[in-house]
Amino acid sequence: MLWVKAFHIVFIASWFAGLFYLPRIFVNLAMVEPGSLAERERLLTMARKLLRFTSLLALPAVGLGLWLWLGWGIGRGPGSGWMHAKLALVIVTLGYHHACGLLLRRLASGRDTRSHRWYRWFNEMPVLLLTGIVVLVVVKPF
């Protein structure tokens, strides 16, 4: 079980690293001057590759987490309210990840009109999600 837990932590950290950086690329894309096609294409290529890689990291992160939860019974039984809250935050994180893909498609098609300030705020969400998840797992407040 410790091997599964160790790899779960590694894949979670790697997944979130991608979720921390991908919206930062969106900030830069929102700041590209009109007519700077080479810069825009370079940033779009980086974002596409990072989204693909981050998506591949999310699969084992979620899979190993499910294995720990369902296979080993971690977070089940009395006093496991923290696990329900954690799972809710994981679902929100998956939604955020999906939203990044949708935003990237809008940015690539030129249909996105959000400002770099909006993306800066959007970029803070994974920090809050990871903080909440770690606190729930370590502290187990309920």
Secondary structure as UniProt FT lines:
FT   HELIX           2..30
FT   TURN            34..35
FT   HELIX           37..66
FT   HELIX           67..71
FT   TURN            74..75
FT   TURN            78..79
FT   HELIX           81..109
FT   HELIX           116..122
FT   TURN            123..124
FT   HELIX           125..139
//
